[in-house]
Amino acid sequence: MGRYDALYARLPVVAQHGVVSVYGFYWHWLRFGPGYAQDLSGYVGRDRFDKTEWLEWQQRRLRELLRMAALHVPFYRSTWDQADKAAAIEGRLDALPLLEKEPIRRDPEAFLRQDIAKPHRLVFHTSGSTGTPIASIWTVKELRNSLALREARSARWAGVSFELPRATFSGRMVEPAADSHGPFYRFNLAERQAYFSAFHLRPDTARHYVTALRRHRIQWLTGYAFSYYSLARLILEQQLEVPPLKALITTSEKLTGEMRALMEQAYRCRVYEEYSTVENAVFASECEAGGLHVSPDAGVVEVLRPDGMPSPPGKSGKW
């Protein structure tokens, strides 16, 4: 436990709510500050693109990105040969060598562009499900852009918004006491967000989570799929009455058909799936018709054969 975590753990619950809210105001500025509205407008506007417009927009942005990598990113400047750099400047992604994870793990700083002043950085880490976690370094502008994408293509597609009161299940230890008698959440006043503890969810605590939904007039849910599934089972088993909710958007974990059906029964609202990566390389979200759509303006998704070549249309592969 870090120094700040230890200090937080010693505070009374009311003070912990205050700390979470102060931290929430800081993060609200980080995520929704200057530039966010413009990015949001861009994502909403591109929702109306046809296939030709998407291809033109994506290829133009891809050429800009690859040119920048070839000229200003240390790793690519030192490892790409002249043919690779020429292909990058022309925007030919398929002509470039695949990047393995080890160089990023070893030296993430080598992947930062050198042609701009070093901005304020935010460092996030992958879960490490395939090995050692990878550090992903973001600027504040990139963070705001990613939240604009989530608002436009996930929240609004589900009929909700980050401006509405929400509850979240995630990995933060908001209730530090393992033997706590509640409350099992902390309230972020800045975003009207009830941050649920995934570590205290048990049959004898389930009613407290439902009470928090009602107390803070929560309108939608987001976060770990399995935590919401576990709570949904307890709600049905104990016949708890959940207040009206608009939607549940699951993140971070796979959503199965069984989980979806049970959660929709318990929460009495539509369940949507969202998939994204800490590397900010892919974003997929569910529309009203139930389809899971990859956002072309978040990244280029390639489906590849084991030899690294593109898989033919309709054939499986890895990406």
C-alpha positions as CSV (number, residue, x, y, z in Angstrom):
1,M,0.0,0.0,0.0
2,G,1.4,3.4,-1.0
3,R,1.7,6.4,1.3
4,Y,-1.4,8.1,0.0
5,D,-3.4,4.9,0.1
6,A,-2.4,4.4,3.8
7,L,-3.4,7.9,4.6
8,Y,-6.8,7.4,2.9
9,A,-7.4,4.2,4.8
10,R,-7.0,6.0,8.1
11,L,-9.6,8.7,7.3
12,P,-13.2,8.4,8.5
13,V,-15.7,7.4,5.8
14,V,-17.1,11.0,5.3
15,A,-13.6,12.3,4.7
16,Q,-13.0,9.5,2.2
17,H,-16.1,10.6,0.3
18,G,-14.5,14.1,0.3
19,V,-11.2,12.9,-0.9
20,V,-12.8,10.9,-3.7
21,S,-14.8,14.0,-4.8
22,V,-11.7,16.3,-4.8
23,Y,-9.9,13.7,-6.9
24,G,-13.0,13.4,-9.0
25,F,-13.0,17.2,-9.7
26,Y,-9.3,16.9,-10.9
27,W,-10.1,13.9,-13.1
28,H,-13.2,15.6,-14.4
29,W,-11.0,18.4,-15.7
30,L,-8.5,16.0,-17.1
31,R,-11.1,14.1,-19.0
32,F,-13.7,16.7,-20.0
33,G,-11.6,19.9,-20.1
34,P,-10.7,22.1,-23.1
35,G,-10.8,20.2,-26.4
36,Y,-13.2,17.6,-25.2
37,A,-16.3,19.2,-26.8
38,Q,-14.6,19.7,-30.1
39,D,-13.5,16.0,-30.2
40,L,-17.0,14.9,-29.3
41,S,-18.5,17.0,-32.1
42,G,-16.0,15.3,-34.5
43,Y,-17.0,11.8,-33.4
44,V,-20.7,12.5,-33.6
45,G,-20.3,14.1,-37.1
46,R,-18.4,11.1,-38.4
47,D,-21.2,8.7,-37.4
48,R,-22.9,9.8,-40.6
49,F,-19.9,9.0,-42.9
50,D,-20.5,6.5,-45.7
51,K,-17.9,3.9,-46.6
52,T,-16.0,6.1,-49.0
53,E,-15.8,9.0,-46.5
54,W,-14.6,6.6,-43.8
55,L,-11.8,5.2,-46.1
56,E,-10.7,8.7,-47.2
57,W,-10.7,10.0,-43.6
58,Q,-8.9,7.0,-42.2
59,Q,-6.2,6.9,-44.9
60,R,-5.5,10.6,-44.5
61,R,-5.1,10.3,-40.7
62,L,-3.1,7.1,-41.1
63,R,-0.6,8.8,-43.5
64,E,-0.2,11.6,-41.0
65,L,0.4,9.2,-38.1
66,L,2.9,6.9,-40.0
67,R,4.8,9.9,-41.3
68,M,5.2,11.3,-37.8
69,A,6.4,7.9,-36.6
70,A,9.0,7.6,-39.3
71,L,10.4,11.1,-38.7
72,H,9.9,11.8,-35.0
73,V,9.6,8.5,-33.0
74,P,13.0,7.1,-31.8
75,F,12.1,3.4,-32.0
76,Y,10.9,3.6,-35.6
77,R,13.7,6.0,-36.7
78,S,16.3,3.5,-35.5
79,T,14.7,0.2,-36.5
80,W,12.8,0.9,-39.8
81,D,15.0,0.8,-42.9
82,Q,14.7,3.2,-45.8
83,A,12.0,1.1,-47.5
84,D,10.0,0.9,-44.3
85,K,10.2,4.7,-43.8
86,A,9.2,5.3,-47.4
87,A,6.2,3.0,-47.0
88,A,5.2,4.8,-43.8
89,I,5.4,8.2,-45.4
90,E,3.1,6.9,-48.2
91,G,0.7,5.5,-45.6
92,R,1.2,1.9,-46.6
93,L,0.5,0.1,-43.3
94,D,0.6,-3.4,-44.9
95,A,4.2,-2.9,-46.0
96,L,5.5,-2.3,-42.4
97,P,6.9,-5.0,-40.1
98,L,4.8,-6.1,-37.2
99,L,5.6,-4.7,-33.8
100,E,6.1,-7.1,-30.9
101,K,5.3,-6.2,-27.3
102,E,8.7,-6.7,-25.8
103,P,10.2,-3.4,-27.2
104,I,7.3,-1.5,-25.7
105,R,7.7,-3.2,-22.3
106,R,11.5,-2.6,-22.3
107,D,11.5,1.1,-23.2
108,P,8.1,2.8,-23.6
109,E,9.8,6.2,-23.8
110,A,11.3,5.2,-27.2
111,F,7.8,5.4,-28.7
112,L,7.2,9.0,-27.8
113,R,7.4,11.6,-30.5
114,Q,10.4,14.0,-30.2
115,D,9.2,16.9,-32.3
116,I,7.0,18.5,-29.6
117,A,7.7,19.7,-26.1
118,K,7.1,17.0,-23.5
119,P,3.5,17.6,-22.3
120,H,1.9,16.4,-19.0
121,R,1.9,12.6,-19.2
122,L,-0.5,10.1,-17.8
123,V,0.7,6.5,-17.5
124,F,-1.7,3.6,-17.5
125,H,-0.9,-0.1,-17.5
126,T,-2.4,-3.1,-19.3
127,S,-3.8,-6.0,-17.2
128,G,-0.8,-8.2,-18.2
129,S,-3.2,-11.0,-19.2
130,T,-0.7,-12.2,-21.9
131,G,2.4,-11.7,-19.7
132,T,4.2,-8.6,-18.3
133,P,2.0,-5.5,-18.2
134,I,2.7,-2.7,-20.7
135,A,3.0,0.9,-19.8
136,S,0.8,3.1,-22.0
137,I,1.7,6.8,-21.9
138,W,-1.1,9.3,-22.8
139,T,-1.3,13.1,-23.0
140,V,-4.2,15.0,-21.5
141,K,-5.4,15.7,-25.0
142,E,-5.5,12.0,-25.8
143,L,-7.3,11.2,-22.7
144,R,-10.0,13.8,-23.5
145,N,-10.3,12.4,-27.0
146,S,-10.8,8.9,-25.7
147,L,-13.6,10.0,-23.4
148,A,-15.2,11.9,-26.3
149,L,-15.2,8.6,-28.2
150,R,-16.8,6.7,-25.3
151,E,-19.5,9.4,-24.9
152,A,-20.3,9.5,-28.6
153,R,-20.1,5.8,-29.5
154,S,-20.9,4.0,-26.3
155,A,-22.8,6.1,-23.8
156,R,-25.0,7.9,-26.3
157,W,-25.6,4.8,-28.3
158,A,-27.0,3.3,-25.1
159,G,-29.2,6.4,-24.5
160,V,-27.1,7.7,-21.6
161,S,-24.3,10.2,-21.0
162,F,-21.4,10.8,-18.6
163,E,-23.3,13.9,-17.6
164,L,-25.9,11.7,-15.9
165,P,-25.4,10.0,-12.4
166,R,-23.8,6.6,-12.8
167,A,-22.4,3.8,-10.8
168,T,-19.0,2.1,-11.5
169,F,-17.5,-1.3,-10.7
170,S,-13.7,-1.2,-11.2
171,G,-10.5,-2.2,-9.6
172,R,-9.9,0.6,-7.2
173,M,-9.9,-0.2,-3.5
174,V,-12.4,2.5,-2.5
175,E,-13.2,0.7,0.8
176,P,-9.9,-0.2,2.4
177,A,-11.2,-2.2,5.3
178,A,-11.7,-5.9,4.5
179,D,-14.1,-6.4,7.5
180,S,-16.1,-3.2,6.7
181,H,-19.8,-3.1,7.6
182,G,-20.4,-0.5,4.9
183,P,-20.9,1.7,3.0
184,F,-19.3,-0.3,0.2
185,Y,-18.8,2.6,-2.2
186,R,-17.6,6.1,-2.2
187,F,-19.4,9.0,-3.9
188,N,-17.6,11.2,-6.5
189,L,-19.6,14.4,-6.3
190,A,-17.9,15.9,-9.3
191,E,-19.5,13.4,-11.7
192,R,-22.3,12.1,-9.4
193,Q,-20.6,8.7,-9.5
194,A,-21.1,5.9,-7.0
195,Y,-17.8,4.0,-7.1
196,F,-18.6,0.5,-6.0
197,S,-16.1,-1.9,-4.3
198,A,-15.8,-5.1,-6.2
199,F,-14.0,-6.7,-3.2
200,H,-16.9,-6.5,-0.7
201,L,-19.7,-7.9,-2.8
202,R,-21.3,-10.8,-0.9
203,P,-24.8,-12.1,-0.2
204,D,-25.0,-10.1,3.1
205,T,-23.9,-6.8,1.4
206,A,-25.9,-6.9,-1.8
207,R,-28.7,-4.8,-0.4
208,H,-26.3,-2.0,0.4
209,Y,-25.3,-1.6,-3.3
210,V,-29.0,-1.4,-4.3
211,T,-29.6,1.2,-1.6
212,A,-26.7,3.3,-3.0
213,L,-28.4,3.2,-6.4
214,R,-31.5,4.6,-5.0
215,R,-29.9,7.1,-2.6
216,H,-27.8,8.8,-5.3
217,R,-30.5,8.5,-8.0
218,I,-28.2,6.6,-10.3
219,Q,-29.4,6.4,-13.9
220,W,-26.9,4.0,-15.5
221,L,-24.2,1.5,-14.7
222,T,-20.8,0.9,-16.2
223,G,-17.7,-1.3,-15.4
224,Y,-16.7,-4.9,-14.7
225,A,-19.1,-7.3,-16.3
226,F,-18.6,-10.1,-13.8
227,S,-19.2,-7.8,-10.8
228,Y,-22.5,-6.6,-12.2
229,Y,-23.4,-10.2,-13.0
230,S,-22.6,-11.3,-9.4
231,L,-24.7,-8.5,-8.0
232,A,-27.5,-9.3,-10.4
233,R,-27.6,-12.9,-9.2
234,L,-27.9,-11.7,-5.6
235,I,-30.6,-9.2,-6.5
236,L,-32.7,-12.0,-8.0
237,E,-32.0,-14.5,-5.3
238,Q,-32.9,-11.9,-2.6
239,Q,-35.7,-10.3,-4.6
240,L,-34.3,-6.8,-4.1
241,E,-36.0,-4.0,-5.8
242,V,-33.7,-2.0,-8.1
243,P,-34.7,1.6,-9.0
244,P,-35.3,2.5,-12.6
245,L,-32.1,2.4,-14.7
246,K,-31.5,3.5,-18.3
247,A,-28.7,1.2,-19.3
248,L,-25.7,-1.0,-18.2
249,I,-22.5,-0.8,-20.3
250,T,-20.1,-3.5,-19.4
251,T,-16.3,-3.1,-19.9
252,S,-13.0,-4.9,-19.3
253,E,-14.4,-8.4,-19.4
254,K,-16.3,-10.7,-21.8
255,L,-20.0,-10.5,-21.7
256,T,-21.8,-13.9,-22.4
257,G,-25.4,-14.4,-23.4
258,E,-26.2,-15.9,-20.1
259,M,-24.8,-12.9,-18.2
260,R,-26.6,-10.5,-20.4
261,A,-30.0,-12.2,-19.9
262,L,-29.7,-12.4,-16.2
263,M,-28.5,-8.8,-15.8
264,E,-31.3,-7.4,-17.9
265,Q,-33.7,-9.3,-15.7
266,A,-32.2,-8.0,-12.5
267,Y,-31.6,-4.4,-13.5
268,R,-34.6,-4.1,-15.8
269,C,-32.7,-2.2,-18.4
270,R,-30.8,-2.9,-21.7
271,V,-27.2,-4.3,-21.3
272,Y,-24.6,-3.0,-23.8
273,E,-21.1,-4.3,-24.4
274,E,-18.0,-2.0,-24.8
275,Y,-14.5,-3.2,-25.7
276,S,-11.4,-1.0,-25.7
277,T,-7.7,-1.3,-24.9
278,V,-5.4,0.6,-22.5
279,E,-3.1,1.1,-25.6
280,N,-6.0,3.1,-27.1
281,A,-5.6,1.0,-30.3
282,V,-9.1,-0.4,-30.8
283,F,-12.6,0.6,-29.7
284,A,-15.7,-1.5,-30.2
285,S,-19.2,-0.7,-28.9
286,E,-22.7,-2.0,-29.2
287,C,-25.4,-0.2,-31.1
288,E,-29.1,-0.3,-30.4
289,A,-29.5,-3.1,-32.9
290,G,-27.1,-5.3,-30.9
291,G,-24.2,-5.2,-33.3
292,L,-20.6,-4.6,-32.0
293,H,-19.0,-2.0,-34.1
294,V,-15.3,-1.1,-34.4
295,S,-14.7,2.6,-34.6
296,P,-12.5,3.3,-37.7
297,D,-11.4,6.6,-36.2
298,A,-9.9,5.0,-33.1
299,G,-7.6,2.6,-34.9
300,V,-7.0,0.4,-37.9
301,V,-7.9,-3.2,-37.1
302,E,-6.2,-5.9,-39.1
303,V,-7.2,-9.6,-39.0
304,L,-4.0,-11.6,-39.7
305,R,-3.0,-15.2,-40.4
306,P,-0.4,-16.8,-38.2
307,D,2.3,-15.8,-40.7
308,G,1.4,-12.1,-40.3
309,M,-0.4,-11.8,-43.6
310,P,-4.0,-10.4,-43.9
311,S,-6.7,-13.1,-43.6
312,P,-9.1,-13.2,-46.5
313,P,-12.6,-11.7,-45.9
314,G,-14.8,-14.0,-43.9
315,K,-11.8,-16.0,-42.5
316,S,-10.7,-16.0,-38.9
317,G,-7.3,-14.9,-37.6
318,K,-5.8,-12.8,-34.9
319,W,-5.6,-9.1,-34.7
